[in-house]
Amino acid sequence: MIHTIKPIAFKSGLLFLLILIVCGCKKVDTLVDVPSQAHFTNLTGDTYFITTPTTVKKIPIGLTTVSNSDRTISFTVTSPTGAVAGTHYNIVGGNSIKIPAGKAVDSITVAGVYNQYLAGRKDTLIFTITDGEGAKASTYNATYKLFMRGPCSESETVLMELLGEYKNTNENFGGPYGPYTTTISSVTQLTPTTGQVVVTNIFDFGWNPITFTLDWTDPLNTKVTLIQQSGIGDAGTLNPAYSGMDITVRPYAGQTGTFSYCKNTLTLKMQVGVTGLGFFSTLYTVSMAR
């Protein structure tokens, strides 16, 4: 049996070494006054469930600096699915918000028209920050995608809609790590209530894609089961002592993960090992969210 290790410590060690190298080689001679930027507080999107006529969605929007005067942030809203302002949704206060002096964060309030979404309609709104009074649009986080729909049940699961990036992925394997980005790169329907998904970039260290089975036969108890696989990557990413060896993953003591089609989240559980040598005793949990 392989002794338990903390892979996060290895990752952090590389980062610490890099910081030491950078700090040791570059001297900062001047300070640059960076203009304030407006951003979506490091979020890129979410799902808005319009479950009642008064349910609204708050989208946080902020500035990189605090000021002693009010500042206005303007934004545009487009919809690739054809949602129309005043018909399918309303933006409370219009397409700008004023952040008062002394504050750095406020919210855009979106009110979906409840009756428009009772028959299964789904829409996407894309919010894009534009240059405003006293603040420029962020160069790194100026776009936000809002998925709108009515009440949701896991029994409605559509595998194809789980495809894409999960930029708020966090993990725990002897220590926390994240957030980083994973991707569901492909899906395969097996039965009306089961399917397989292929997830790329688990561990955020060059591993190969890993396949899982999803089961929503019981919508109140969805399951994610790992299929045992080898050829996952170089075991040196776990510990330099195993460099050049292969990684195997398998279910951890019969434990299964869970997922939510409605919330676009998955929790993956697995046991990691070095092929032909043994498995680590630590449960590896990966939490994926859009």
One Martini backbone bead per residue (centre of mass of N, CA, C, O) as a GRO file, in nm:
protein
  290
    1MET     BB    1   0.095   0.037   0.023
    2ILE     BB    2   0.059   0.357  -0.018
    3HIS     BB    3   0.135   0.639   0.106
    4THR     BB    4   0.017   0.917   0.217
    5ILE     BB    5  -0.047   1.216   0.032
    6LYS     BB    6  -0.003   1.572  -0.074
    7PRO     BB    7  -0.039   1.709  -0.375
    8ILE     BB    8  -0.071   2.012  -0.309
    9ALA     BB    9   0.214   2.053  -0.202
   10PHE     BB   10   0.352   2.019  -0.476
   11LYS     BB   11   0.216   2.244  -0.626
   12SER     BB   12   0.289   2.473  -0.427
   13GLY     BB   13   0.595   2.438  -0.451
   14LEU     BB   14   0.619   2.534  -0.742
   15LEU     BB   15   0.504   2.814  -0.692
   16PHE     BB   16   0.709   2.906  -0.477
   17LEU     BB   17   0.957   2.877  -0.657
   18LEU     BB   18   0.866   3.078  -0.871
   19ILE     BB   19   0.849   3.323  -0.684
   20LEU     BB   20   1.145   3.324  -0.602
   21ILE     BB   21   1.259   3.366  -0.884
   22VAL     BB   22   1.113   3.627  -0.954
   23CYS     BB   23   1.198   3.794  -0.699
   24GLY     BB   24   1.514   3.747  -0.751
   25CYS     BB   25   1.513   3.888  -1.064
   26LYS     BB   26   1.309   4.132  -0.988
   27LYS     BB   27   1.296   4.481  -0.988
   28VAL     BB   28   1.106   4.734  -0.842
   29ASP     BB   29   1.098   5.081  -0.938
   30THR     BB   30   0.783   5.122  -0.995
   31LEU     BB   31   0.461   5.268  -0.966
   32VAL     BB   32   0.138   5.188  -1.091
   33ASP     BB   33  -0.154   5.354  -1.186
   34VAL     BB   34  -0.442   5.178  -1.191
   35PRO     BB   35  -0.723   5.168  -1.335
   36SER     BB   36  -1.038   5.127  -1.286
   37GLN     BB   37  -1.231   4.820  -1.283
   38ALA     BB   38  -1.492   4.638  -1.424
   39HIS     BB   39  -1.660   4.345  -1.276
   40PHE     BB   40  -1.774   3.988  -1.201
   41THR     BB   41  -1.625   3.874  -0.946
   42ASN     BB   42  -1.503   3.609  -1.103
   43LEU     BB   43  -1.753   3.557  -1.274
   44THR     BB   44  -1.926   3.380  -1.568
   45GLY     BB   45  -2.189   3.235  -1.435
   46ASP     BB   46  -2.543   3.119  -1.433
   47THR     BB   47  -2.848   2.999  -1.286
   48TYR     BB   48  -3.199   3.087  -1.345
   49PHE     BB   49  -3.475   3.021  -1.140
   50ILE     BB   50  -3.819   3.064  -1.223
   51THR     BB   51  -4.039   2.986  -0.954
   52THR     BB   52  -4.158   3.281  -0.940
   53PRO     BB   53  -4.284   3.601  -0.994
   54THR     BB   54  -4.048   3.716  -0.763
   55THR     BB   55  -3.799   3.593  -0.883
   56VAL     BB   56  -3.462   3.687  -0.860
   57LYS     BB   57  -3.143   3.806  -0.999
   58LYS     BB   58  -2.813   3.842  -0.871
   59ILE     BB   59  -2.540   4.032  -1.014
   60PRO     BB   60  -2.229   4.075  -0.947
   61ILE     BB   61  -2.059   4.399  -0.932
   62GLY     BB   62  -1.731   4.555  -0.976
   63LEU     BB   63  -1.440   4.713  -0.833
   64THR     BB   64  -1.089   4.758  -0.789
   65THR     BB   65  -1.186   5.026  -0.645
   66VAL     BB   66  -1.215   5.284  -0.417
   67SER     BB   67  -1.428   5.574  -0.384
   68ASN     BB   68  -1.533   5.926  -0.315
   69SER     BB   69  -1.723   5.853  -0.564
   70ASP     BB   70  -1.947   5.806  -0.786
   71ARG     BB   71  -2.018   5.516  -1.004
   72THR     BB   72  -2.069   5.404  -1.342
   73ILE     BB   73  -2.207   5.100  -1.477
   74SER     BB   74  -2.207   4.964  -1.793
   75PHE     BB   75  -2.432   4.756  -2.005
   76THR     BB   76  -2.497   4.478  -2.202
   77VAL     BB   77  -2.772   4.285  -2.368
   78THR     BB   78  -2.783   3.954  -2.490
   79SER     BB   79  -2.957   3.692  -2.708
   80PRO     BB   80  -2.918   3.383  -2.868
   81THR     BB   81  -3.239   3.287  -2.796
   82GLY     BB   82  -3.444   3.557  -2.801
   83ALA     BB   83  -3.461   3.733  -2.570
   84VAL     BB   84  -3.686   3.992  -2.444
   85ALA     BB   85  -3.714   4.291  -2.336
   86GLY     BB   86  -4.030   4.297  -2.156
   87THR     BB   87  -4.104   3.981  -2.205
   88HIS     BB   88  -3.880   3.781  -2.050
   89TYR     BB   89  -3.736   4.043  -1.923
   90ASN     BB   90  -3.587   4.248  -1.655
   91ILE     BB   91  -3.400   4.544  -1.576
   92VAL     BB   92  -3.331   4.688  -1.295
   93GLY     BB   93  -3.260   5.024  -1.392
   94GLY     BB   94  -3.122   4.916  -1.628
   95ASN     BB   95  -2.796   4.947  -1.815
   96SER     BB   96  -2.717   5.048  -1.509
   97ILE     BB   97  -2.496   5.124  -1.230
   98LYS     BB   98  -2.453   5.266  -0.902
   99ILE     BB   99  -2.162   5.321  -0.716
  100PRO     BB  100  -2.100   5.423  -0.428
  101ALA     BB  101  -1.928   5.579  -0.221
  102GLY     BB  102  -1.712   5.335  -0.065
  103LYS     BB  103  -1.775   5.125  -0.288
  104ALA     BB  104  -1.725   4.800  -0.494
  105VAL     BB  105  -2.021   4.660  -0.468
  106ASP     BB  106  -2.289   4.523  -0.666
  107SER     BB  107  -2.613   4.478  -0.845
  108ILE     BB  108  -2.780   4.303  -1.080
  109THR     BB  109  -3.132   4.297  -1.166
  110VAL     BB  110  -3.322   4.008  -1.254
  111ALA     BB  111  -3.653   3.970  -1.418
  112GLY     BB  112  -3.843   3.718  -1.480
  113VAL     BB  113  -4.109   3.594  -1.676
  114TYR     BB  114  -4.283   3.346  -1.555
  115ASN     BB  115  -4.495   3.266  -1.788
  116GLN     BB  116  -4.259   3.207  -2.008
  117TYR     BB  117  -4.144   2.932  -1.821
  118LEU     BB  118  -4.373   2.693  -1.795
  119ALA     BB  119  -4.304   2.534  -2.093
  120GLY     BB  120  -3.962   2.516  -2.108
  121ARG     BB  121  -3.816   2.760  -2.139
  122LYS     BB  122  -3.488   2.876  -2.266
  123ASP     BB  123  -3.219   3.105  -2.171
  124THR     BB  124  -2.972   3.354  -2.281
  125LEU     BB  125  -2.764   3.589  -2.116
  126ILE     BB  126  -2.539   3.860  -2.217
  127PHE     BB  127  -2.305   4.028  -2.025
  128THR     BB  128  -2.148   4.356  -2.099
  129ILE     BB  129  -1.904   4.557  -2.020
  130THR     BB  130  -1.867   4.905  -2.024
  131ASP     BB  131  -1.763   5.201  -2.033
  132GLY     BB  132  -1.752   5.424  -1.758
  133GLU     BB  133  -1.787   5.628  -1.490
  134GLY     BB  134  -1.470   5.583  -1.358
  135ALA     BB  135  -1.470   5.307  -1.548
  136LYS     BB  136  -1.344   5.027  -1.683
  137ALA     BB  137  -1.338   4.759  -1.854
  138SER     BB  138  -1.251   4.460  -1.810
  139THR     BB  139  -0.976   4.242  -1.918
  140TYR     BB  140  -1.094   3.954  -1.752
  141ASN     BB  141  -1.429   4.024  -1.644
  142ALA     BB  142  -1.683   4.133  -1.874
  143THR     BB  143  -1.841   3.848  -1.886
  144TYR     BB  144  -2.189   3.717  -1.859
  145LYS     BB  145  -2.377   3.411  -1.816
  146LEU     BB  146  -2.736   3.365  -1.829
  147PHE     BB  147  -2.941   3.103  -1.728
  148MET     BB  148  -3.285   3.053  -1.818
  149ARG     BB  149  -3.558   2.915  -1.616
  150GLY     BB  150  -3.768   2.719  -1.486
  151PRO     BB  151  -3.862   2.479  -1.326
  152CYS     BB  152  -3.666   2.199  -1.186
  153SER     BB  153  -3.570   1.858  -1.273
  154GLU     BB  154  -3.365   1.580  -1.278
  155SER     BB  155  -3.553   1.421  -1.482
  156GLU     BB  156  -3.458   1.633  -1.728
  157THR     BB  157  -3.200   1.530  -1.815
  158VAL     BB  158  -2.941   1.668  -2.039
  159LEU     BB  159  -2.639   1.584  -2.137
  160MET     BB  160  -2.558   1.808  -2.346
  161GLU     BB  161  -2.590   2.043  -2.116
  162LEU     BB  162  -2.305   1.949  -1.971
  163LEU     BB  163  -2.135   2.070  -2.159
  164GLY     BB  164  -1.821   2.202  -2.082
  165GLU     BB  165  -1.726   2.442  -1.867
  166TYR     BB  166  -1.571   2.440  -1.520
  167LYS     BB  167  -1.445   2.717  -1.351
  168ASN     BB  168  -1.548   2.597  -1.049
  169THR     BB  169  -1.301   2.402  -0.953
  170ASN     BB  170  -1.267   2.177  -0.675
  171GLU     BB  171  -1.036   2.019  -0.436
  172ASN     BB  172  -0.956   1.704  -0.241
  173PHE     BB  173  -0.607   1.576  -0.156
  174GLY     BB  174  -0.487   1.645   0.138
  175GLY     BB  175  -0.604   1.918   0.017
  176PRO     BB  176  -0.673   2.214  -0.112
  177TYR     BB  177  -0.788   2.310  -0.457
  178GLY     BB  178  -0.843   2.623  -0.604
  179PRO     BB  179  -0.965   2.731  -0.873
  180TYR     BB  180  -1.054   2.553  -1.179
  181THR     BB  181  -1.059   2.398  -1.506
  182THR     BB  182  -1.307   2.199  -1.641
  183THR     BB  183  -1.426   1.941  -1.887
  184ILE     BB  184  -1.698   1.840  -2.079
  185SER     BB  185  -1.632   1.676  -2.387
  186SER     BB  186  -1.834   1.419  -2.349
  187VAL     BB  187  -2.134   1.224  -2.438
  188THR     BB  188  -2.334   0.920  -2.336
  189GLN     BB  189  -2.610   0.744  -2.400
  190LEU     BB  190  -2.755   0.452  -2.245
  191THR     BB  191  -3.021   0.550  -2.111
  192PRO     BB  192  -3.282   0.742  -2.012
  193THR     BB  193  -3.108   0.746  -1.698
  194THR     BB  194  -2.820   0.718  -1.847
  195GLY     BB  195  -2.458   0.803  -1.854
  196GLN     BB  196  -2.166   0.944  -2.009
  197VAL     BB  197  -1.864   1.118  -1.903
  198VAL     BB  198  -1.598   1.338  -2.007
  199VAL     BB  199  -1.314   1.448  -1.814
  200THR     BB  200  -1.108   1.729  -1.815
  201ASN     BB  201  -0.843   1.835  -1.599
  202ILE     BB  202  -0.797   1.666  -1.376
  203PHE     BB  203  -0.574   1.817  -1.128
  204ASP     BB  204  -0.421   2.031  -1.306
  205PHE     BB  205  -0.160   1.819  -1.448
  206GLY     BB  206  -0.202   1.654  -1.736
  207TRP     BB  207  -0.426   1.472  -1.746
  208ASN     BB  208  -0.631   1.250  -1.857
  209PRO     BB  209  -0.921   1.157  -1.931
  210ILE     BB  210  -1.232   1.088  -1.746
  211THR     BB  211  -1.476   0.836  -1.678
  212PHE     BB  212  -1.836   0.861  -1.618
  213THR     BB  213  -2.136   0.766  -1.448
  214LEU     BB  214  -2.476   0.856  -1.488
  215ASP     BB  215  -2.763   0.863  -1.243
  216TRP     BB  216  -3.138   0.948  -1.265
  217THR     BB  217  -3.360   0.745  -1.170
  218ASP     BB  218  -3.327   0.907  -0.898
  219PRO     BB  219  -3.376   1.243  -0.864
  220LEU     BB  220  -3.300   1.239  -0.537
  221ASN     BB  221  -3.041   1.024  -0.628
  222THR     BB  222  -2.782   1.100  -0.769
  223LYS     BB  223  -2.512   0.950  -0.974
  224VAL     BB  224  -2.145   0.908  -0.960
  225THR     BB  225  -1.941   0.676  -1.146
  226LEU     BB  226  -1.648   0.528  -1.156
  227ILE     BB  227  -1.429   0.411  -1.397
  228GLN     BB  228  -1.189   0.205  -1.417
  229GLN     BB  229  -0.853   0.349  -1.480
  230SER     BB  230  -0.586   0.386  -1.698
  231GLY     BB  231  -0.371   0.618  -1.831
  232ILE     BB  232  -0.379   0.914  -1.685
  233GLY     BB  233  -0.060   0.948  -1.600
  234ASP     BB  234   0.196   1.089  -1.431
  235ALA     BB  235   0.298   1.002  -1.108
  236GLY     BB  236   0.482   1.259  -1.063
  237THR     BB  237   0.231   1.449  -0.990
  238LEU     BB  238   0.215   1.323  -0.698
  239ASN     BB  239   0.527   1.215  -0.698
  240PRO     BB  240   0.855   1.210  -0.785
  241ALA     BB  241   0.902   0.902  -0.712
  242TYR     BB  242   0.683   0.826  -0.970
  243SER     BB  243   0.829   0.886  -1.213
  244GLY     BB  244   0.704   0.727  -1.516
  245MET     BB  245   0.449   0.636  -1.403
  246ASP     BB  246   0.126   0.520  -1.360
  247ILE     BB  247  -0.223   0.594  -1.347
  248THR     BB  248  -0.492   0.494  -1.126
  249VAL     BB  249  -0.854   0.468  -1.117
  250ARG     BB  250  -1.112   0.431  -0.855
  251PRO     BB  251  -1.332   0.347  -0.652
  252TYR     BB  252  -1.421   0.447  -0.315
  253ALA     BB  253  -1.549   0.219  -0.124
  254GLY     BB  254  -1.829   0.253  -0.304
  255GLN     BB  255  -1.835   0.543  -0.369
  256THR     BB  256  -2.043   0.814  -0.469
  257GLY     BB  257  -2.147   1.061  -0.644
  258THR     BB  258  -2.285   1.373  -0.769
  259PHE     BB  259  -2.562   1.555  -0.941
  260SER     BB  260  -2.676   1.865  -1.125
  261TYR     BB  261  -2.856   1.977  -1.383
  262CYS     BB  262  -2.984   2.240  -1.271
  263LYS     BB  263  -2.686   2.351  -1.147
  264ASN     BB  264  -2.426   2.248  -1.277
  265THR     BB  265  -2.315   1.990  -1.097
  266LEU     BB  266  -2.023   1.802  -0.963
  267THR     BB  267  -1.933   1.502  -0.773
  268LEU     BB  268  -1.618   1.349  -0.736
  269LYS     BB  269  -1.507   1.006  -0.665
  270MET     BB  270  -1.174   0.873  -0.569
  271GLN     BB  271  -0.904   0.645  -0.631
  272VAL     BB  272  -0.552   0.669  -0.618
  273GLY     BB  273  -0.285   0.525  -0.827
  274VAL     BB  274  -0.016   0.307  -0.894
  275THR     BB  275   0.051   0.112  -1.133
  276GLY     BB  276   0.125  -0.198  -0.976
  277LEU     BB  277   0.143  -0.084  -0.656
  278GLY     BB  278  -0.111   0.110  -0.566
  279PHE     BB  279  -0.308   0.288  -0.317
  280PHE     BB  280  -0.435   0.553  -0.188
  281SER     BB  281  -0.613   0.638   0.116
  282THR     BB  282  -0.718   0.896  -0.015
  283LEU     BB  283  -0.975   1.088  -0.083
  284TYR     BB  284  -1.091   1.204  -0.402
  285THR     BB  285  -1.231   1.533  -0.452
  286VAL     BB  286  -1.453   1.676  -0.707
  287SER     BB  287  -1.580   2.010  -0.769
  288MET     BB  288  -1.823   2.109  -1.007
  289ALA     BB  289  -1.866   2.440  -1.165
  290ARG     BB  290  -1.967   2.716  -1.356
   0.00000   0.00000   0.00000
